[in-house]
């Protein structure tokens, strides 16, 4: 886990934690915040049983923007919660749509595990516009008994999947069998899988440089930094109350927050010691990275974005089965103006011709010390009410 570094800024009183944005887990994580990772047990309702796995899907900033309607008989209607978006860093909601894709893929896997197929109709009332999303459904799903619906071997990894932001072991290679499994996992969807390793040092270093540039841009742009600060959950009580967002459990942070010295009202200055320490920590993390993977699509419509999410979670589950960890690096893929340079650079480096092609996912891959699960709000909290 990245170190948390905290500094007293010039002028007295203002303290800011240095590893943002970060969804973290530590021994201080409250049990109720991660209870969903124990699975649904003997839940008799098939829809609820399957959904209890779907809500464990990866989601940008751990916002869990899924709104689930079980009121239509025999159906699951999936919408996006408009209060759980990232308008600054994800202005066109591309990452949010990918996060709905990860949800639907796990739902499909869970249905298969119980001898059903998930009939998923995407955007049954029409797709969202490219610039924004609205209250129309992302998907309408029916779970249909099907003796031919074979269980997916990747389902066994759902409760074990983690996003790992630690420094990676630079001396331990990712085996070819793991890469083959990850590439194979993409095949149900029309995404192009790419990877790079230490055998291409110049291109590898170029990817590291783009990642560093994009990270610094997000840190020193106040409005994008504040988007992360607003979803900070500090200490067990706050984490339990929200069970989403970016969790910080470091005892020093909790203490500073309790005495009013942890400032969440404004972004740190670009030249502050806190910002510099965050940049230094990220540089160490990236320097340890010997492998990257990416998923590229032809086109970038809403269905493609959902399918990119479905493909990504399959890749991560395949990596988990192989004992490999990964962390998405979305900063350079984000479409806000300050990231335009990094966005163009990573697309050019990966051979994705804009606007015909889009890099939907870019992630660091390797081996690292294990981490615990991120908080989850639980199924009941995500069900739409009358």
Helices and strands as residue ranges (DSSP letters): E 6-8, E 15-17, G 31-38, H 46-54, G 60-62, E 66-69, E 75-80, H 94-113, E 116-122, E 139-145, G 153-160, H 176-186, E 191-196, H 201-220, H 222-229, E 232-234, H 235-242, E 246-248, H 251-258, H 273-287, E 291-298, H 302-321, E 325-328, G 331-333, G 337-339, H 340-349, E 357-366, G 380-382
